[in-house]
Structure formats: C-alpha cells, structure tokens
C-alpha cells in the first residue's frame, strides 16, 4: 500500500496502530538508495536501515537536503534532512521542523532525532544485538535522555566509564566519561573530515560500543580534529554583539560544533561561520530566533531548537552576518 503525501507523525504515544503498521509495510517492502545527513544521527539512521536489509546503497551529502549522489543517481529514501526540492517523489524520515506544508515526498515525521524514528519503525526487524546503536544518534543530537529504557537495561556497558590514563606530579589519573557520551564524537570525527563512509562502516560492523572506542581509524580522525580545533582556537578571535557571539573561522573540516563549546562556557548563543565553505552553525537558546530572522533577511538557515545551521550565497559574506546580527541581537 502506497503512502499519500501527508505528514505522518510517528509519536511514541500514537493510538493509530493500523497507520503505523502501514508505514512499516511501505518502508520495509523494497530496497532503497538512501541519502542521509553527514553526522552521527544521519549515519546511525542509515546503519539501522541497512541492518534490516532495505538499502541497496547509501550516500551522505555535504549539502543538506541534496538527494543526488556523486555519480548522478537519485535517492529513493532520505533520512535526517529536508529535501531541497519539495516535488521529488521519495520517502523522507526526519525530525526537522521546517518542511513545507505542501510537498510531494512522503514524510515520516516526529519531534525526536531521526535515528529514534527509524529505530521505532524497524525495531521488530532488528537483531537485539544492534539495538544499542540508536544511542549514537540520540547523544549526537544532544538528546540521550530519549534513549529507550530497554537500551539502558540491555546494555549497562553504556554507563560504564572510559577514558585516557594520564600522569601528573607522580600520580596516575584515569580521566573518564560514560561510554554513551563518547560514541557520537568518534562517529562524527570522520564525518567532519568529509569521510562519512568510514563512520558508517565502523558503526555498521560494530558488535559492542568498545568496537567504536577502540577503532584505530576513528581514533586517528578524532586526533586530527583535535589538532584542527587547537589551531582554530589559537588563530581566530570572536566578536560578541549584545546577546550573540559570532566566531569567524577558516577550516577544511566541518567543526561547527565549536559553537556548542563556546556557548556552554559563556551562556551566549554562538554562531560559528566557516569562510572555507560559507556555512555556519548556531547553538544556544536564541538559535530558533536567529533562524527566523536570518531567513527573513535573506540568509538561508534551518534546524531545530538549539541546533541551527545554514549557508551564505555567492553575494553574501561575514559582513552580511555581522550587519544582520546587529539588526536582530537582543
């Protein structure tokens, strides 16, 4: 049975079991070429779909919402993105709030990370040993509190602590964090370097969370990102305009997550703009406010509460951002 073009909300408390069953039947009835977001939530969504055998290929887009692969093939399924063309005939599984009211694509929507939407849809077909992987996407999207209770119960390893050994003043220290808090950073690292296929392969093949934390490729990618972050912090200052901090950087890597770090340390909503690819990331309480007014003033922005991103066009530069911030800053 084909879905119509309305927005289907897959909420955990839905009473419409027949509708949800039809959604599952449609999704699991054939194979798809998947276009997914290039981050831990997008990668996790792709892995879960792959584990239930509905994919015949997957690619991760640099441009948010792009559905054409590098070899010109059109995706038939999309996760964790809003299509740049509302008239394409594909299935979309997503949680971003800015989908147009009128669209041709079939939208499976909920206000939780895409990986959890997928997990709920395909759980009955997943092997129990793969259940834990959903937490990689949830933690990466800043919502580990949405992790299903059974995941915590089945995988107590997730709250065990992992960290490096260091020595200081003759004493050895174990600097640790709960494992579930670390997984997404390992998966995100190669994605930030433009190598999402590595992240997908490792998460897809992982048997336990330790397979991620001990993977040499992921550890190497994390070290490379760490070095780049140190360089950027040393080389680029930031400006604060009333309630908003703007940090203009230049990097070959996607390190917009620095907006979260700066925002958490100062309490001011922060925008990190990368001159290299003309993209920006916004983190903080005013992110949705900024998204609204950026779009009003012609700066393309999208995302969900607290987490917004966007890009400048060929006629815009950092001065566009500065001038707009001066207009809207509270």
TIMAR-510993 format. One record per residue: x, y negated, z negated of N, C-alpha, C in turn; residue in three letters. Coordinates in steps of 0.001 Angstrom, whole numbers, plus 500000, padded with zeros to 6 digits. Atoms other than C-alpha are relative to their C-alpha. Last residue first. Layout:
REM TIMAR-510993
PT;X;Y;Z;X;Y;Z;X;Y;Z;ALA
...
This chain:
REM TIMAR-510993
PT;500800;500530;501116;518631;458535;478215;500899;499390;498922;UNK
PT;499525;499617;501327;520572;459013;481433;499207;499304;498893;UNK
PT;500921;499112;500711;518433;458563;484563;500405;500320;498565;UNK
PT;501411;500351;499881;519858;455641;486507;499138;500785;499027;UNK
PT;500187;501314;500633;523440;456001;485309;498553;499531;500070;UNK
PT;499990;499795;501457;523245;459708;486147;499776;498670;499289;UNK
PT;501300;499432;500363;522245;458806;489705;499909;500205;498500;UNK
PT;501020;501046;499869;525225;456478;490140;498617;500503;499589;UNK
PT;499789;501023;501031;527638;459083;488765;498906;498944;500048;UNK
PT;500360;499465;501311;526216;461900;490877;500099;498924;498920;UNK
PT;501445;499798;499971;526314;459914;494097;499522;500503;498650;UNK
PT;500572;501316;500278;529824;458794;493194;498473;500044;500034;UNK
PT;500133;500183;501447;530741;462490;492994;499451;498631;499623;UNK
PT;498764;499641;500694;529962;462884;496693;499817;499734;498511;UNK
PT;499914;500284;501431;526983;462767;499054;501364;500394;499432;UNK
PT;500028;501456;500191;526546;462487;502829;500228;499593;498546;UNK
PT;498822;500615;499381;527644;466062;503548;500057;498489;499817;UNK
PT;499918;499859;498550;525122;467485;501097;501196;499210;500534;UNK
PT;500120;501272;499290;525615;467951;497374;500072;500248;501497;UNK
PT;498914;500344;499087;524947;471206;495557;499719;498652;500646;UNK
PT;500371;500642;498754;522871;472617;492742;501212;499684;500843;UNK
PT;498896;500157;499062;522768;474347;489407;499527;499330;501263;UNK
PT;500353;500588;498704;520590;474441;486312;501251;499911;500864;UNK
PT;499030;499507;499019;520684;476512;483124;499580;499530;501387;UNK
PT;498653;499958;500556;519003;475073;480028;501088;500369;500974;UNK
PT;499745;500815;501182;515519;475935;481244;501403;500199;499443;UNK
PT;500981;499845;501064;515609;477476;484705;500479;499280;498751;UNK
PT;499613;499210;501150;517343;476755;487981;498901;500068;498973;UNK
PT;500981;498986;500370;517307;474310;490863;500484;500755;498774;UNK
PT;499735;499306;501263;519049;471204;492184;498890;500998;499717;UNK
PT;500606;498665;500058;519392;469391;495521;500401;500717;498717;UNK
PT;498919;499061;500304;520235;465731;495016;499376;501368;499769;UNK
PT;499395;499400;498819;517716;463492;496802;501192;500900;499767;UNK
PT;499052;500918;499356;516745;461075;494044;500817;500660;501116;UNK
PT;500726;501227;499669;513624;463003;493004;500891;499024;500763;UNK
PT;500799;499721;498807;515602;466248;493181;499219;498768;500446;UNK
PT;499073;499800;498891;518151;464830;490751;499221;500253;501291;UNK
PT;499631;501299;499457;515299;463549;488594;501056;500093;501100;UNK
PT;501160;500744;499487;513675;466924;488059;500427;498703;500681;UNK
PT;500426;499362;498750;516942;468830;487716;498852;499225;500639;UNK
PT;499045;500395;498960;518173;466326;485144;499600;500601;501340;UNK
PT;500213;501434;499762;515057;466815;483009;500897;499522;501142;UNK
PT;501221;500059;499191;515423;470590;483358;499640;498560;500349;UNK
PT;499754;499431;498666;519036;470380;482187;498768;499914;500895;UNK
PT;500555;500889;498972;518282;467974;479324;500144;500560;501413;UNK
PT;501429;500252;500223;518691;470570;476563;499361;499158;501091;UNK
PT;500410;500805;501137;522046;471764;477867;498509;499725;499974;UNK
PT;500363;499213;501170;523914;473140;480846;499604;499062;498865;UNK
PT;500508;500825;501098;524215;471741;484370;499593;500925;498858;UNK
PT;500738;499230;501003;526329;473338;487087;499613;499068;498866;UNK
PT;499956;500424;501395;527544;471586;490239;499167;500937;499136;UNK
PT;501062;499445;500832;528467;472440;493809;500130;499491;498574;UNK
PT;501090;500965;500163;530455;470397;496319;498807;500588;499252;UNK
PT;501142;499476;499250;532678;473366;497307;498735;499153;499835;UNK
PT;499553;499054;498975;536077;472002;496358;498840;500503;500857;UNK
PT;499784;500669;498714;534769;468933;494546;500275;500992;501134;UNK
PT;498798;499492;499346;533432;471093;491729;500136;499365;501382;UNK
PT;500058;500108;498536;530954;469215;489536;501338;500421;500597;UNK
PT;498687;499769;499412;530475;470249;485902;499834;499997;501509;UNK
PT;499978;499645;498578;527402;468652;484345;501459;500207;500399;UNK
PT;498769;500152;499218;527012;468592;480564;499814;500478;501437;UNK
PT;500210;499291;498747;524085;468033;478197;501143;499665;500956;UNK
PT;500516;500837;498912;525582;466657;475018;499840;500842;501262;UNK
PT;501438;500202;500134;525930;468781;471890;499389;499101;501041;UNK
PT;500317;501408;500241;529691;468329;471779;498506;499729;499825;UNK
PT;499066;500625;500935;531165;471825;471484;499610;498570;499642;UNK
PT;500126;499378;501316;528224;473712;472987;500909;499337;498968;UNK
PT;501279;500362;500604;528016;471301;475917;499890;500557;498584;UNK
PT;499907;501382;500435;531715;471674;476694;498715;499561;499301;UNK
PT;499002;500137;501051;531549;475445;476758;500065;498569;499465;UNK
PT;500518;499424;501247;528296;475578;478682;500974;499804;498857;UNK
PT;501040;500910;500477;529581;473176;481344;499415;500508;498684;UNK
PT;499356;500964;500888;532708;475325;481616;499001;498966;499482;UNK
PT;500305;499628;501376;530361;477963;483045;500701;499084;498996;UNK
PT;500996;500916;500554;530710;476043;486309;499609;500330;498574;UNK
PT;499829;500049;501452;533840;478054;486943;499076;498957;499376;UNK
PT;501285;500483;500514;533251;479191;490515;500051;500021;498474;UNK
PT;500847;499044;500678;536842;479512;491738;498714;499346;499498;UNK
PT;500419;499005;499015;538810;477575;494331;499019;500995;499407;UNK
PT;499527;498631;500182;538919;474682;491882;499504;500891;501128;UNK
PT;499762;499421;498677;538505;470902;491749;500622;501375;499800;UNK
PT;498832;499142;499884;536976;469205;488734;500205;500402;501447;UNK
PT;499683;499795;498581;534545;466402;487886;501316;500775;500101;UNK
PT;498625;499525;499903;533159;466653;484352;500277;500354;501457;UNK
PT;499664;499530;498651;529986;464617;483833;501484;500328;500047;UNK
PT;498572;499944;499692;528652;464235;480277;500183;500575;501396;UNK
PT;499559;499005;499020;525048;463146;479793;501501;499902;500227;UNK
PT;500291;498643;500476;523318;461409;476865;500592;501108;500869;UNK
PT;501098;499843;500955;524794;457915;477344;499875;501466;499558;UNK
PT;500893;501128;499744;527194;458260;480284;498756;500211;499144;UNK
PT;501307;499875;500632;530057;460533;479254;499225;498711;500212;UNK
PT;500619;501272;500371;533046;460844;481599;498651;500283;499357;UNK
PT;501448;500089;499786;535358;463835;481949;499503;498633;499554;UNK
PT;500768;500617;501083;539113;464374;482343;498511;499984;500344;UNK
PT;501169;500794;499644;540706;466845;484787;499277;499456;498768;UNK
PT;499864;500940;498890;544248;468249;484707;498829;499043;500190;UNK
PT;498854;500894;500123;544647;470035;481364;499972;498875;501030;UNK
PT;500142;500757;501241;541171;471576;481245;501129;498977;499856;UNK
PT;501037;501009;499800;541453;472590;484886;499834;499128;498765;UNK
PT;499506;501034;499084;544754;474376;484354;498994;498866;500137;UNK
PT;498970;500770;500710;543507;476257;481298;500539;498870;500861;UNK
PT;500692;500846;500966;540367;477314;483185;500998;499128;499243;UNK
PT;500586;501095;499243;542479;478608;486054;499273;499022;499072;UNK
PT;498923;500895;499571;544609;480687;483719;499443;498785;500728;UNK
PT;499494;500666;501201;541514;482172;482060;501105;499006;500340;UNK
PT;500951;501059;500310;540009;482944;485465;500458;499202;498779;UNK
PT;499852;501010;498958;543133;484890;486414;499058;498819;499746;UNK
PT;498753;500728;500263;543116;486728;483088;500208;498887;501020;UNK
PT;500214;500860;501166;539476;487679;483555;501240;499171;499685;UNK
PT;500824;501127;499560;540198;488961;487063;499748;499040;498840;UNK
PT;499139;500871;499205;543030;491129;485740;499236;498761;500464;UNK
PT;499108;500678;500948;540749;492558;483047;500923;499028;500727;UNK
PT;500788;501024;500688;538121;493322;485684;500864;499219;499016;UNK
PT;500350;501056;499040;540618;495107;487914;499227;498873;499316;UNK
PT;498839;500842;499712;542117;497020;484990;499680;498865;500966;UNK
PT;499707;499959;498570;538815;498400;483672;501105;499006;500365;UNK
PT;498666;499450;499792;538977;498825;479895;500392;500069;501474;UNK
PT;499009;500745;500778;536048;496554;478991;501428;500478;500241;UNK
PT;499901;501378;499520;533888;497916;481788;501138;499273;499288;UNK
PT;499491;499907;498627;534451;501612;481138;500124;498622;500627;UNK
PT;498538;500055;500046;534047;500777;477444;500621;500130;501384;UNK
PT;499520;501383;500005;530375;499966;478089;501520;499894;499994;UNK
PT;500187;500634;501307;529799;503629;478969;500466;498547;500086;UNK
PT;500758;499048;500810;529382;505648;482172;499685;499422;498623;UNK
PT;499714;499927;501429;530451;502883;484537;499090;501003;499301;UNK
PT;499345;498740;500342;530100;503671;488260;500224;500190;498503;UNK
PT;500745;498882;499429;527562;500982;489151;500568;501342;499538;UNK
PT;501209;499826;500798;529157;498474;486789;499186;501197;500503;UNK
PT;499633;499582;501356;532579;498989;488409;498754;500238;499148;UNK
PT;499453;498638;499991;531297;498940;491987;500285;500489;498575;UNK
PT;501065;499038;499711;529093;495874;491499;500513;501437;499898;UNK
PT;500877;499952;501174;531860;493874;489834;498902;501037;500193;UNK
PT;499246;499309;501051;534287;494730;492636;499125;500162;498763;UNK
PT;500060;498564;499693;531700;493792;495273;500757;500816;498961;UNK
PT;501086;499333;500721;531330;490399;493561;499905;501492;500267;UNK
PT;499834;498560;499813;534786;489256;494732;498894;500779;499285;UNK
PT;500513;499650;498680;534432;485490;495274;500107;501473;500318;UNK
PT;498894;500032;499048;536691;484644;492326;499557;500332;501425;UNK
PT;499513;501379;499975;533742;483742;490085;501143;499832;500993;UNK
PT;501006;500789;499275;532200;487113;490975;500460;498560;500136;UNK
PT;499746;499889;498552;535461;488804;489929;498972;499248;500833;UNK
PT;498669;500473;499605;535050;487309;486426;500294;500184;501487;UNK
PT;500015;501298;499335;531270;487695;486080;501357;499606;500570;UNK
PT;500686;499855;498712;531399;491421;485349;500007;498687;500766;UNK
PT;499180;499115;499162;534016;490982;482626;499378;500156;501383;UNK
PT;498836;500785;499582;532196;487962;481163;500931;500829;500885;UNK
PT;500329;500856;498849;528928;489936;481200;501201;499197;500477;UNK
PT;500140;499291;498731;530335;492709;479005;499785;499077;501198;UNK
PT;498812;500068;499141;531679;490597;476158;499759;500514;501418;UNK
PT;499716;501396;499665;528590;489759;474089;501138;499864;501013;UNK
PT;501026;500487;499080;527354;493372;474170;500253;498549;500421;UNK
PT;499774;499582;498618;530667;494532;472718;498970;499398;500950;UNK
PT;500868;498876;499650;530270;492516;469532;500132;500325;501489;UNK
PT;501356;500442;499696;533293;490230;469173;499152;501238;500237;UNK
PT;501043;499201;499362;536716;490876;467652;498710;499228;500277;UNK
PT;500953;501060;499656;540050;489338;466759;498864;500599;500834;UNK
PT;500889;499438;498980;542014;492114;465048;498897;498987;500255;UNK
PT;501423;500321;500059;544897;490500;463161;499252;500706;501134;UNK
PT;500683;499585;498776;548413;491662;462402;498499;499788;499815;UNK
PT;501210;499196;500177;550345;489772;459722;499370;500310;501352;UNK
PT;499701;498660;500484;553951;488603;459894;498796;500887;499760;UNK
PT;499335;500075;501296;553086;484936;460160;500196;501390;499368;UNK
PT;499754;501360;500439;550701;485634;463032;500577;500032;498585;UNK
PT;499145;500071;501175;550288;488783;465088;500264;498538;499667;UNK
PT;499023;501082;499974;547475;489515;467518;500814;500013;498709;UNK
PT;499167;500004;501188;545329;492524;468421;501008;498857;500139;UNK
PT;498546;499886;499920;542660;491930;471016;500642;500036;498620;UNK
PT;499189;501203;499848;538965;492544;470684;501478;500287;499954;UNK
PT;498881;499756;499096;536026;494904;470429;500817;498716;500092;UNK
PT;499183;501171;499685;533258;495145;467861;501275;500373;500734;UNK
PT;498657;499800;500520;530437;497680;467724;500883;498863;500491;UNK
PT;499744;500949;501089;527061;496157;468495;501310;500303;499272;UNK
PT;500105;501376;499520;526772;497760;471933;500265;498975;498906;UNK
PT;498669;500475;499600;528078;501088;470626;499956;498533;500393;UNK
PT;499427;500799;501090;524695;501463;468911;501404;499502;500307;UNK
PT;498598;500344;499750;523389;502593;472312;500550;499119;498891;UNK
PT;499300;498939;499278;520093;504474;472004;501499;499748;500110;UNK
PT;500094;498728;500710;518595;502270;469295;500829;501100;500659;UNK
PT;499225;500088;501243;519791;498964;470708;500038;501345;499285;UNK
PT;498598;500110;499591;518520;499971;474143;500888;499920;498763;UNK
PT;499450;498663;499783;515249;501218;472643;501456;499968;500469;UNK
PT;499609;499377;501265;514542;497769;471232;500655;501346;500229;UNK
PT;501004;499075;500552;514504;496210;474704;500527;500727;498754;UNK
PT;499627;498600;499811;517084;493413;475134;498948;500916;499369;UNK
PT;501064;499315;499262;515279;490077;475155;500298;501478;500232;UNK
PT;501089;499716;500935;517565;488717;472406;498819;500687;500669;UNK
PT;499866;498625;500491;520435;489056;474891;498887;500379;499026;UNK
PT;501193;499552;500706;519115;485912;476608;500122;501445;499512;UNK
PT;500180;500665;501281;522056;483816;477818;498788;500433;499214;UNK
PT;500951;501094;499824;521826;484824;481472;499639;499335;498675;UNK
PT;499427;500937;499044;524985;486903;481145;499103;498816;500274;UNK
PT;499006;500813;500709;523585;488500;477997;500611;498967;500933;UNK
PT;500682;500803;501012;520498;489654;479896;500976;499090;499256;UNK
PT;500701;501106;499370;522411;490803;482965;499342;499080;498987;UNK
PT;498970;500793;499318;524890;492921;481029;499359;498779;500656;UNK
PT;499532;501028;500931;522081;494078;478705;501100;499135;500618;UNK
PT;500836;501197;499921;520419;495870;481631;500521;498885;499096;UNK
PT;499420;500980;499083;523360;498276;481803;499176;498727;500098;UNK
PT;499264;501061;500700;522196;500097;478684;500471;498878;500911;UNK
PT;500881;501007;500600;519543;502104;480567;500777;498792;499471;UNK
PT;499809;501293;499342;522070;503918;482769;499169;498883;499377;UNK
PT;498622;500449;500204;522495;507010;480562;500308;498672;500688;UNK
PT;499814;500684;501293;518702;507291;480399;501424;499490;499780;UNK
PT;499486;499038;500961;518568;508105;484144;500271;499263;498690;UNK
PT;498606;500083;500426;516441;505540;485897;500366;501179;499112;UNK
PT;499171;499264;499046;513189;506468;487664;501483;499988;499622;UNK
PT;500473;498612;499932;510825;505556;484820;500791;500845;500985;UNK
PT;499540;499230;501163;512887;502418;484205;499614;501470;500098;UNK
PT;499405;498726;499570;512278;501138;487750;500419;500905;498847;UNK
PT;500605;499409;498802;509931;498193;487278;500479;501426;500266;UNK
PT;501377;499625;500311;510885;497348;483696;499322;500694;501184;UNK
PT;499961;498889;500964;514583;497428;484566;498597;500482;499670;UNK
PT;499682;498779;499259;513983;495246;487640;499967;501202;499063;UNK
PT;501153;499731;499129;512239;492577;485564;500228;501303;500755;UNK
PT;501025;499407;500843;515000;492907;482957;498727;500274;500796;UNK
PT;499594;498642;500353;517716;492372;485572;498963;500684;499116;UNK
PT;500376;499077;498933;515843;489366;486958;500351;501444;499653;UNK
PT;498984;499764;498966;516134;487487;483682;499599;501104;500983;UNK
PT;498868;499329;500647;512819;486755;481932;501042;500250;501087;UNK
PT;499152;501018;500623;509975;484402;482919;501081;500639;499142;UNK
PT;500213;500075;501435;508435;486933;485295;500977;498982;499433;UNK
PT;499487;501090;500824;507975;487219;489038;499743;500236;498514;UNK
PT;500188;499347;501294;507522;489824;491740;500711;499112;498989;UNK
PT;499240;500387;501178;507170;487693;494856;499577;500784;498769;UNK
PT;500716;499372;501105;506121;488971;498262;500829;499809;498739;UNK
PT;499367;498852;500660;507506;486595;500884;499149;500486;498822;UNK
PT;500343;498746;499328;505153;484423;502921;500563;501201;499266;UNK
PT;498856;499268;499473;505231;481410;500634;499520;501307;500624;UNK
PT;500329;499239;498791;502835;478714;499493;501257;500652;500552;UNK
PT;501336;499431;500202;503227;477545;495907;499593;500862;501181;UNK
PT;501091;500812;499439;506959;477068;496415;498657;500694;499808;UNK
PT;500513;499433;498750;509214;478967;494009;498870;499121;500538;UNK
PT;500224;500988;498945;510815;476643;491454;499538;500592;501337;UNK
PT;501357;500575;499997;510507;478624;488214;499646;499152;501211;UNK
PT;499837;501451;499897;513477;481004;488593;498643;499338;500236;UNK
PT;500491;500667;501203;512628;484508;487357;500160;498487;500055;UNK
PT;499292;501182;500497;513035;486671;490470;499340;499409;498763;UNK
PT;500141;499761;501440;512227;489824;492393;500795;498907;499302;UNK
PT;499106;500771;500869;511659;488920;496058;499678;500329;498548;UNK
PT;500393;499938;501404;510155;491261;498678;501046;499266;499180;UNK
PT;499243;499062;500814;510689;490207;502294;499382;500060;498606;UNK
PT;500849;498888;500428;508781;488491;505115;500850;501039;499276;UNK
PT;499448;498685;499678;510546;485147;505501;499129;501093;499377;UNK
PT;500803;499264;499019;508371;482041;505500;500564;501360;500371;UNK
PT;501184;499440;500651;509665;480430;502291;499157;500848;500944;UNK
PT;501096;500090;499033;513118;479950;503826;498780;500680;499395;UNK
PT;499911;501342;499444;515901;479205;501318;498920;499757;501058;UNK
PT;499616;500075;498590;514775;482290;499434;500037;498569;500518;UNK
PT;501149;500504;499257;514686;481814;495636;500400;499891;501466;UNK
PT;499839;501197;499166;517265;483993;493905;498647;499595;500573;UNK
PT;499382;501090;500761;517617;486662;491206;500296;498767;500848;UNK
PT;500138;500076;501443;516843;489562;493534;500751;498789;499460;UNK
PT;499156;501008;500648;516136;489757;497257;499765;500046;498499;UNK
PT;500291;500130;501425;514822;492611;499415;500957;498975;499414;UNK
PT;501414;499657;500124;514618;493014;503209;499537;499965;498546;UNK
PT;500410;499227;501173;517920;491252;503835;498506;500289;500054;UNK
PT;500979;500674;500854;518677;490081;507361;499598;500915;498849;UNK
PT;501175;499196;500310;521843;491332;509038;499107;499271;498994;UNK
PT;501215;500423;499326;524204;488787;510577;498752;500812;499712;UNK
PT;500048;499404;498659;527541;490386;509729;498654;499782;500692;UNK
PT;498880;500506;499207;528136;488024;506814;500043;500589;501403;UNK
PT;498690;499487;500389;524679;488846;505461;501079;499441;500917;UNK
PT;499313;499448;498834;521588;486684;505995;501411;500410;499585;UNK
PT;500405;498605;499826;519289;486159;502979;500627;500650;501238;UNK
PT;499693;499577;498634;520622;482881;501580;499722;501494;500140;UNK
PT;501203;499836;499192;518833;481929;498364;500230;500412;501433;UNK
PT;501183;499535;500714;521859;480529;496537;498799;500059;500941;UNK
PT;501056;501006;499961;524781;480134;498917;498732;500560;499384;UNK
PT;499386;501200;500566;527688;482357;497893;498992;498874;499943;UNK
PT;499846;501224;499240;525506;485376;498510;500702;498888;499240;UNK
PT;500176;501032;501013;525955;488851;497131;500363;498658;500614;UNK
PT;499010;501060;499899;525496;491736;499551;499614;498889;499034;UNK
PT;500178;501157;500871;523786;495106;499189;501078;498975;500298;UNK
PT;498939;500997;499905;523202;498159;501375;499708;498843;499078;UNK
PT;499079;499491;498978;520933;501170;501868;501113;498998;500273;UNK
PT;499152;500889;499199;519168;500494;498606;500774;500771;501059;UNK
PT;500811;500761;499049;516158;502259;497043;500840;499075;500887;UNK
PT;499951;499552;498611;518017;505112;495336;499192;499221;500995;UNK
PT;501241;499270;499721;517067;504624;491688;499838;500285;501493;UNK
PT;500063;498774;500778;520633;503770;490705;498710;500789;500221;UNK
PT;499202;498985;499330;520895;501233;493520;499889;501350;499293;UNK
PT;500729;499584;498796;518034;499245;492056;500749;501094;500747;UNK
PT;501179;499252;500440;519735;499198;488653;499175;500480;501187;UNK
PT;499572;498674;500482;523053;498202;490231;498791;500836;499591;UNK
PT;499629;499183;498851;521493;495351;492216;500385;501419;499584;UNK
PT;501233;499680;499275;519770;493896;489169;500292;500929;501171;UNK
PT;500703;498983;500785;523035;494120;487245;498707;500420;500681;UNK
PT;499277;498746;499829;524869;492253;490005;499301;501126;499246;UNK
PT;500214;499507;498643;522252;489499;490099;500671;501335;500241;UNK
PT;501411;499635;499905;522247;489074;486319;499686;500567;501384;UNK
PT;500235;498740;500699;526060;489210;486177;498539;500438;500054;UNK
PT;499664;500113;501419;526513;486593;488890;499593;501288;499304;UNK
PT;498615;499647;500271;526510;486323;492701;500360;499704;498543;UNK
PT;499225;501114;500536;522750;486355;493235;501380;500485;499578;UNK
PT;500138;500299;501412;521377;489207;495311;500924;498870;499584;UNK
PT;499219;501216;500226;520639;490070;498922;499786;499600;498554;UNK
PT;500216;500948;501083;519462;493679;499239;500945;498811;500073;UNK
PT;498732;500730;500015;519113;495799;502363;499788;498846;499036;UNK
PT;499884;501411;499680;516187;498009;501463;501465;499592;500147;UNK
PT;498678;500553;500298;515090;501631;501250;500123;498579;500547;UNK
PT;499055;499976;498880;511529;502886;501038;501328;499408;499566;UNK
PT;500460;499171;498894;508574;503634;498729;500983;500101;501158;UNK
PT;499257;498739;499975;510131;502460;495480;499670;500882;501200;UNK
PT;498558;500205;500132;509140;498802;495738;500780;501293;500209;UNK
PT;499502;500757;498849;505660;499471;497062;501512;499881;499965;UNK
PT;500112;499135;498824;504951;502198;494510;500538;499319;501240;UNK
PT;498947;498981;500047;506262;500051;491675;499979;500872;501254;UNK
PT;498721;500677;499790;504085;497123;492638;501141;501011;500034;UNK
PT;499919;500272;498563;501081;499418;492969;501303;499287;500346;UNK
PT;499693;498735;499334;501731;500710;489444;500113;499814;501511;UNK
PT;498587;499713;500205;501903;497162;488151;500390;501291;500683;UNK
PT;499223;500931;499182;498543;496358;489698;501491;500283;499884;UNK
PT;500133;499599;498599;496961;499500;488231;500821;499102;500920;UNK
PT;499097;498885;499708;498319;498769;484759;499935;500412;501467;UNK
PT;500394;499524;498677;496638;495361;484571;500950;501105;500451;UNK
PT;500998;498948;500172;496909;494829;480847;499600;500608;501340;UNK
PT;501070;499957;499009;500130;492835;481025;499053;501164;499744;UNK
PT;501272;499775;500681;502073;492497;477785;498828;500083;500986;UNK
PT;499942;498796;500817;505543;492967;479255;498670;500313;499335;UNK
PT;499792;500327;501406;504802;490471;481996;499921;501265;499162;UNK
PT;499741;498743;500686;505268;491411;485652;500327;499684;498550;UNK
PT;499278;500211;501243;503632;488400;487251;500138;501326;499273;UNK
PT;500307;498940;500948;502707;488963;490872;500846;499816;498757;UNK
PT;498976;499833;501021;502745;485752;492891;499547;501053;498999;UNK
PT;500193;500731;501244;500516;486114;495917;501128;500295;499024;UNK
PT;498961;501017;500202;501746;487176;499362;499813;499212;498709;UNK
PT;500299;501233;499299;499889;490482;499574;501017;498947;499578;UNK
PT;500348;501117;500876;501502;493722;498570;499575;498813;500837;UNK
PT;499207;501218;499888;501376;496619;501017;499535;498960;498986;UNK
PT;500842;501202;500000;500000;500000;500000;500873;498754;500000;UNK
